[in-house]
């Protein structure tokens, strides 16, 4: 429901507005220094992270052995740029699967050599180790990471003192 302000009345600040909302009495003040200059970690992270995509066209003229030549190139660059604040406010990372996959591939390569018992033994050990690494990473990503991510979503950053605190 929208309420009109009476003539001469001031509109509430964002802090007053949120304090009077459904979470009555909730303050977005830093629990370390008391500053209201706070921001959710997710907002700080997204605000300081930019995807970059650029294309450059280059042309050149040169001479080799008295002959004139013309060349050109197209360069494409893409990536992500982050501020130091966005790096500090980043969400918890998931456990990577690539090391386990790499170890399995390495084990398969070792087993493909016809060199004998030690290549096969080392290859099987590498495959088993890679499988275990993948299993542990998937366990972490499905059981532990969601709670860490939810806590990150509920965490705030104080821009005055740099303290990160949880506020559900």
C-alpha positions, 0 to 999 in steps of 0.5 A, a space after each residue: 500500500 502506498 501512502 502519500 506524505 502530508 504537506 511539510 512532512 519529510 520522506 523517511 531515509 532508506 534506513 528508517 524505511 527498512 527499520 519500519 518494515 516487516 523486520 521491525 527493529 532490524 538495523 543494518 548497522 555494523 556490529 563492530 563500529 556502528 556505521 550505517 555505511 553497509 552493503 550486502 556482500 552480493 551487491 558489493 561483489 556484483 557492483 565491482 565485477 565486470 565482464 570484458 569483451 573487446 575486438 581490435 583490428 590491426 593493419 601494417 605495412 612492411 618491406 622485405 627484400 624490396 617488396 612491399 607487403 600489407 598485413 592485418 590481424 583481428 584480436 579478440 579479448 574477453 575476461 572478467 575485471 574485479 575491484 579489490 572490494 569485489 574480490 574481498 566480497 566474493 562468494 565461497 568457491 565450489 570445490 573444483 572437479 578438474 584436478 580429479 579429472 586430470 588425475 584420471 586422464 593421467 592414470 589412463 595415459 600411464 596405463 596405455 604404456 606397454 611398459 609393464 607392472 609399475 605403469 599399470 599400478 601407478 595408472 590405477 592408483 592415479 585413477 582411484 585417487 582422481 575418482 576419490 577427489 571428484 567424489 569429495 568435491 561433489 560431496 562438498 558442492 552438494 552438502 556443505 557449499 549451499 549453506 556457505 553460499 546462503 550465509 554469504 547471501 545474508 552477510 554484510 560489509 561495512 564500508 567504514 571499518 571493513 568488517 564482514 558480518 552475518 545478518 539474517 
